[in-house]
Amino acid sequence: MMLRDLFTFEVNPAEKKTEEKIDVCYAPYGSFGQYNRSIAILKDGTVIDPKEVGIWRGKKLKCATVNKDDVLAIVSDSATSSGWKGFSVKEGKGKIKVESEIKKWVEGNKEFIQPFDHYYYIDEEAGVKVLLKSIGGSRTFRFIGKPKVRIISLPEGLCVEGETYHIKDKIKALGAKWFPEKKCWLFKNRKIPAELADIAEIEYSPDVPVEERVLIPSGRAEILKREMSEKIIV
């Protein structure tokens, strides 16, 4: 037996690596954010997005190069002037799955609520699940307690400022008029209706005389029947 035969062994063809490279590219076009894109999902779960890590090849093509043997799948998506068209698996196994989530958080005296759709590439056999994109829906909020307003004194009357936007119809129904010069709601008679305390937390500016800090019933309580906990789209 020759010495070289002692060191001869067979390599499993499945374990052989090629030097073949493939490109994944992002190609924007048009004036409304249109594009075509391919994304590489590697076997270790890494996402190669040419929009983020690619190199421009001219002004209309941005590409990233990866080893073909490292790629688990190629995912594509696109957007036209009518909107985003979603993801699809272009090469390889796996699937696209959408998972929905409702996020809640508090800022000041408001609780915000926003739905999200998360787009994942999943290959259960390979044990890979990667997030491709998250899309948030309309954000809503409700007041925790009451919105905060401040009463200020002007030559024209007493004016309500602060968190008035989402209760403006109720303030208007109580007899106030919008005062654009100061961006507040004006009560020309210098009498603040008692019902304002039902819909807002009131603070007085130091320039409001003590005798004018008395809330006067207006007889319009029926307009305040809607609960302040109703959702408001922002």
C-alpha positions as a LaTeX table, in Angstrom:
\begin{tabular}{lrrr}
\hline
Residue & $x$ (\AA) & $y$ (\AA) & $z$ (\AA) \\
\hline
Met1 & 0.00 & 0.00 & 0.00 \\
Met2 & 1.32 & 3.39 & $-0.90$ \\
Leu3 & 1.71 & 6.03 & 1.80 \\
Arg4 & $-0.74$ & 8.32 & 0.05 \\
Asp5 & $-3.46$ & 5.69 & 0.37 \\
Leu6 & $-3.32$ & 6.00 & 4.15 \\
Phe7 & $-4.53$ & 9.59 & 3.90 \\
Thr8 & $-7.17$ & 9.07 & 1.23 \\
Phe9 & $-10.80$ & 9.54 & 2.35 \\
Glu10 & $-14.10$ & 10.24 & 0.70 \\
Val11 & $-16.02$ & 13.49 & 1.34 \\
Asn12 & $-19.81$ & 13.31 & 1.49 \\
Pro13 & $-21.05$ & 15.32 & $-1.54$ \\
Ala14 & $-23.61$ & 16.97 & 0.73 \\
Glu15 & $-20.79$ & 18.37 & 2.86 \\
Lys16 & $-18.84$ & 19.83 & $-0.03$ \\
Lys17 & $-18.99$ & 23.59 & $-0.26$ \\
Thr18 & $-18.95$ & 25.45 & $-3.50$ \\
Glu19 & $-17.57$ & 28.87 & $-4.08$ \\
Glu20 & $-20.70$ & 29.94 & $-5.95$ \\
Lys21 & $-21.99$ & 33.38 & $-5.05$ \\
Ile22 & $-25.43$ & 34.87 & $-5.50$ \\
Asp23 & $-26.67$ & 38.44 & $-5.36$ \\
Val24 & $-29.73$ & 39.76 & $-3.59$ \\
Cys25 & $-30.73$ & 43.22 & $-4.75$ \\
Tyr26 & $-32.92$ & 46.21 & $-3.97$ \\
Ala27 & $-34.12$ & 48.12 & $-7.03$ \\
Pro28 & $-36.06$ & 51.33 & $-6.37$ \\
Tyr29 & $-37.93$ & 53.07 & $-9.15$ \\
Gly30 & $-40.59$ & 55.70 & $-9.76$ \\
Ser31 & $-41.58$ & 58.68 & $-7.62$ \\
Phe32 & $-43.83$ & 57.01 & $-5.04$ \\
Gly33 & $-41.47$ & 54.64 & $-3.21$ \\
Gln34 & $-41.82$ & 51.74 & $-5.66$ \\
Tyr35 & $-39.23$ & 48.98 & $-5.53$ \\
Asn36 & $-38.42$ & 45.32 & $-6.12$ \\
Arg37 & $-36.28$ & 43.50 & $-3.55$ \\
Ser38 & $-34.87$ & 40.07 & $-2.78$ \\
Ile39 & $-33.67$ & 39.14 & 0.72 \\
Ala40 & $-31.39$ & 36.24 & 1.67 \\
Ile41 & $-32.20$ & 34.17 & 4.76 \\
Leu42 & $-29.05$ & 32.35 & 5.86 \\
Lys43 & $-29.01$ & 28.94 & 7.54 \\
Asp44 & $-27.95$ & 30.50 & 10.84 \\
Gly45 & $-30.97$ & 32.84 & 10.79 \\
Thr46 & $-29.12$ & 35.93 & 9.58 \\
Val47 & $-31.14$ & 38.21 & 7.29 \\
Ile48 & $-29.24$ & 39.83 & 4.43 \\
Asp49 & $-31.30$ & 42.81 & 3.28 \\
Pro50 & $-29.60$ & 44.63 & 0.40 \\
Lys51 & $-31.48$ & 47.81 & 1.19 \\
Glu52 & $-29.64$ & 47.94 & 4.52 \\
Val53 & $-26.26$ & 46.32 & 3.79 \\
Gly54 & $-25.94$ & 46.34 & 0.02 \\
Ile55 & $-23.60$ & 48.36 & $-2.17$ \\
Trp56 & $-24.95$ & 50.61 & $-4.89$ \\
Arg57 & $-24.31$ & 49.51 & $-8.46$ \\
Gly58 & $-25.22$ & 52.69 & $-10.21$ \\
Lys59 & $-28.20$ & 54.75 & $-9.04$ \\
Lys60 & $-30.93$ & 52.15 & $-9.43$ \\
Leu61 & $-29.56$ & 48.91 & $-8.00$ \\
Lys62 & $-28.21$ & 48.09 & $-4.54$ \\
Cys63 & $-26.91$ & 44.53 & $-4.05$ \\
Ala64 & $-25.31$ & 42.26 & $-1.47$ \\
Thr65 & $-23.36$ & 39.10 & $-2.34$ \\
Val66 & $-23.63$ & 35.89 & $-0.29$ \\
Asn67 & $-22.31$ & 32.34 & $-0.53$ \\
Lys68 & $-24.97$ & 30.13 & $-2.08$ \\
Asp69 & $-24.21$ & 27.28 & 0.33 \\
Asp70 & $-25.03$ & 29.55 & 3.28 \\
Val71 & $-28.48$ & 30.45 & 1.99 \\
Leu72 & $-31.59$ & 28.82 & 3.38 \\
Ala73 & $-34.11$ & 30.77 & 1.32 \\
Ile74 & $-34.61$ & 33.84 & $-0.85$ \\
Val75 & $-37.59$ & 36.01 & 0.03 \\
Ser76 & $-38.88$ & 38.75 & $-2.24$ \\
Asp77 & $-41.18$ & 41.72 & $-1.83$ \\
Ser78 & $-42.17$ & 44.76 & $-3.82$ \\
Ala79 & $-44.11$ & 47.98 & $-3.71$ \\
Thr80 & $-45.96$ & 49.73 & $-6.51$ \\
Ser81 & $-47.71$ & 53.08 & $-6.65$ \\
Ser82 & $-50.75$ & 51.38 & $-5.11$ \\
Gly83 & $-48.83$ & 50.13 & $-2.06$ \\
Trp84 & $-46.78$ & 47.31 & $-0.59$ \\
Lys85 & $-47.39$ & 43.87 & $-2.13$ \\
Gly86 & $-46.14$ & 41.64 & 0.67 \\
Phe87 & $-43.49$ & 38.91 & 0.98 \\
Ser88 & $-43.19$ & 35.59 & $-0.84$ \\
Val89 & $-40.65$ & 32.77 & $-0.69$ \\
Lys90 & $-38.88$ & 32.89 & $-4.05$ \\
Glu91 & $-36.35$ & 30.08 & $-3.52$ \\
Gly92 & $-35.97$ & 27.42 & $-0.84$ \\
Lys93 & $-38.35$ & 26.00 & 1.73 \\
Gly94 & $-40.23$ & 27.73 & 4.50 \\
Lys95 & $-43.16$ & 30.11 & 4.57 \\
Ile96 & $-44.23$ & 33.64 & 5.44 \\
Lys97 & $-46.38$ & 33.99 & 8.55 \\
Val98 & $-48.12$ & 37.08 & 9.90 \\
Glu99 & $-48.54$ & 37.42 & 13.66 \\
Ser100 & $-50.66$ & 40.21 & 15.14 \\
Glu101 & $-49.96$ & 42.04 & 18.38 \\
Ile102 & $-51.63$ & 44.81 & 20.37 \\
Lys103 & $-49.15$ & 47.10 & 22.11 \\
Lys104 & $-50.14$ & 49.28 & 25.06 \\
Trp105 & $-48.12$ & 51.95 & 26.83 \\
Val106 & $-48.69$ & 54.96 & 29.06 \\
Glu107 & $-47.50$ & 58.51 & 28.49 \\
Gly108 & $-48.54$ & 61.00 & 31.12 \\
Asn109 & $-52.29$ & 60.70 & 31.65 \\
Lys110 & $-52.90$ & 58.78 & 28.41 \\
Glu111 & $-52.90$ & 55.06 & 27.66 \\
Phe112 & $-51.95$ & 54.41 & 24.03 \\
Ile113 & $-53.02$ & 51.34 & 22.08 \\
Gln114 & $-51.62$ & 50.32 & 18.68 \\
Pro115 & $-52.05$ & 47.13 & 16.64 \\
Phe116 & $-49.07$ & 45.65 & 14.79 \\
Asp117 & $-48.69$ & 42.98 & 12.12 \\
His118 & $-45.31$ & 41.21 & 12.26 \\
Tyr119 & $-44.14$ & 39.41 & 9.12 \\
Tyr120 & $-41.88$ & 36.39 & 9.77 \\
Tyr121 & $-40.02$ & 33.92 & 7.60 \\
Ile122 & $-40.33$ & 30.47 & 9.20 \\
Asp123 & $-38.65$ & 27.18 & 8.36 \\
Glu124 & $-39.70$ & 24.76 & 11.09 \\
Glu125 & $-37.50$ & 21.96 & 9.81 \\
Ala126 & $-34.39$ & 24.15 & 10.01 \\
Gly127 & $-35.52$ & 25.74 & 13.28 \\
Val128 & $-35.38$ & 29.26 & 11.84 \\
Lys129 & $-37.82$ & 32.08 & 12.54 \\
Val130 & $-36.80$ & 35.63 & 11.61 \\
Leu131 & $-38.68$ & 38.93 & 11.62 \\
Leu132 & $-38.81$ & 40.60 & 8.22 \\
Lys133 & $-41.10$ & 43.58 & 8.79 \\
Ser134 & $-43.51$ & 45.12 & 11.32 \\
Ile135 & $-46.41$ & 47.33 & 10.27 \\
Gly136 & $-48.25$ & 49.43 & 12.83 \\
Gly137 & $-51.93$ & 50.32 & 12.50 \\
Ser138 & $-53.79$ & 53.39 & 13.71 \\
Arg139 & $-52.74$ & 54.45 & 17.18 \\
Thr140 & $-55.53$ & 55.19 & 19.66 \\
Phe141 & $-55.54$ & 56.43 & 23.21 \\
Arg142 & $-57.81$ & 57.00 & 26.13 \\
Phe143 & $-57.34$ & 59.35 & 29.01 \\
Ile144 & $-56.38$ & 57.87 & 32.34 \\
Gly145 & $-58.47$ & 60.13 & 34.50 \\
Lys146 & $-59.30$ & 63.40 & 32.77 \\
Pro147 & $-57.45$ & 65.63 & 30.29 \\
Lys148 & $-55.69$ & 68.55 & 31.96 \\
Val149 & $-56.76$ & 72.11 & 31.15 \\
Arg150 & $-55.71$ & 75.51 & 32.43 \\
Ile151 & $-57.88$ & 78.60 & 32.88 \\
Ile152 & $-56.17$ & 81.86 & 31.99 \\
Ser153 & $-57.41$ & 85.43 & 32.24 \\
Leu154 & $-57.55$ & 87.64 & 29.16 \\
Pro155 & $-59.11$ & 91.08 & 28.59 \\
Glu156 & $-61.66$ & 89.31 & 26.38 \\
Gly157 & $-62.70$ & 86.82 & 29.08 \\
Leu158 & $-61.57$ & 83.56 & 30.69 \\
Cys159 & $-59.91$ & 81.12 & 28.32 \\
Val160 & $-59.39$ & 77.34 & 28.54 \\
Glu161 & $-56.11$ & 75.95 & 27.21 \\
Gly162 & $-54.19$ & 72.70 & 27.51 \\
Glu163 & $-55.44$ & 69.23 & 26.50 \\
Thr164 & $-58.61$ & 70.54 & 24.90 \\
Tyr165 & $-58.42$ & 69.06 & 21.40 \\
His166 & $-60.30$ & 65.84 & 22.07 \\
Ile167 & $-62.97$ & 67.50 & 24.24 \\
Lys168 & $-63.35$ & 70.62 & 22.09 \\
Asp169 & $-66.90$ & 69.77 & 21.02 \\
Lys170 & $-67.95$ & 69.47 & 24.66 \\
Ile171 & $-66.26$ & 72.74 & 25.61 \\
Lys172 & $-67.93$ & 74.44 & 22.64 \\
Ala173 & $-71.30$ & 73.05 & 23.71 \\
Leu174 & $-70.77$ & 74.66 & 27.10 \\
Gly175 & $-70.74$ & 78.07 & 25.41 \\
Ala176 & $-67.07$ & 78.69 & 24.67 \\
Lys177 & $-65.77$ & 80.14 & 21.41 \\
Trp178 & $-62.43$ & 79.30 & 19.83 \\
Phe179 & $-60.00$ & 82.21 & 20.29 \\
Pro180 & $-57.34$ & 81.72 & 17.59 \\
Glu181 & $-55.09$ & 84.55 & 18.76 \\
Lys182 & $-54.31$ & 82.66 & 21.98 \\
Lys183 & $-55.30$ & 79.17 & 20.78 \\
Cys184 & $-57.73$ & 78.60 & 23.60 \\
Trp185 & $-61.48$ & 78.37 & 24.25 \\
Leu186 & $-62.95$ & 81.69 & 25.41 \\
Phe187 & $-65.80$ & 82.28 & 27.83 \\
Lys188 & $-66.58$ & 85.96 & 27.28 \\
Asn189 & $-68.88$ & 86.20 & 30.30 \\
Arg190 & $-65.92$ & 85.18 & 32.52 \\
Lys191 & $-67.97$ & 82.31 & 33.99 \\
Ile192 & $-66.63$ & 78.77 & 33.75 \\
Pro193 & $-69.44$ & 76.16 & 33.62 \\
Ala194 & $-69.37$ & 73.61 & 36.43 \\
Glu195 & $-69.74$ & 70.82 & 33.85 \\
Leu196 & $-66.19$ & 71.49 & 32.67 \\
Ala197 & $-64.99$ & 69.79 & 35.85 \\
Asp198 & $-66.81$ & 66.62 & 34.74 \\
Ile199 & $-64.71$ & 66.31 & 31.60 \\
Ala200 & $-61.36$ & 67.87 & 32.56 \\
Glu201 & $-58.95$ & 68.37 & 35.43 \\
Ile202 & $-58.89$ & 72.15 & 35.93 \\
Glu203 & $-55.95$ & 74.32 & 36.95 \\
Tyr204 & $-56.12$ & 78.09 & 37.28 \\
Ser205 & $-53.46$ & 80.51 & 36.17 \\
Pro206 & $-52.33$ & 82.87 & 38.97 \\
Asp207 & $-53.75$ & 85.81 & 36.99 \\
Val208 & $-57.34$ & 84.54 & 37.41 \\
Pro209 & $-58.97$ & 86.41 & 40.32 \\
Val210 & $-60.18$ & 84.26 & 43.20 \\
Glu211 & $-63.77$ & 85.46 & 42.76 \\
Glu212 & $-63.73$ & 84.16 & 39.16 \\
Arg213 & $-62.64$ & 80.67 & 40.16 \\
Val214 & $-66.22$ & 79.68 & 41.00 \\
Leu215 & $-67.74$ & 77.10 & 38.67 \\
Ile216 & $-71.28$ & 78.03 & 37.61 \\
Pro217 & $-73.78$ & 75.28 & 36.59 \\
Ser218 & $-74.81$ & 75.86 & 32.99 \\
Gly219 & $-77.74$ & 73.48 & 32.78 \\
Arg220 & $-76.14$ & 71.71 & 29.84 \\
Ala221 & $-75.07$ & 68.52 & 31.57 \\
Glu222 & $-76.88$ & 66.34 & 29.03 \\
Ile223 & $-74.22$ & 67.05 & 26.42 \\
Leu224 & $-71.60$ & 65.35 & 28.59 \\
Lys225 & $-73.19$ & 61.88 & 28.65 \\
Arg226 & $-70.52$ & 60.29 & 26.47 \\
Glu227 & $-67.84$ & 58.63 & 28.55 \\
Met228 & $-64.37$ & 60.13 & 28.53 \\
Ser229 & $-62.95$ & 56.62 & 28.18 \\
Glu230 & $-63.97$ & 56.40 & 24.54 \\
Lys231 & $-61.10$ & 55.77 & 22.11 \\
Ile232 & $-59.73$ & 58.66 & 20.14 \\
Ile233 & $-57.87$ & 58.07 & 16.83 \\
Val234 & $-54.63$ & 60.06 & 16.43 \\
\hline
\end{tabular}
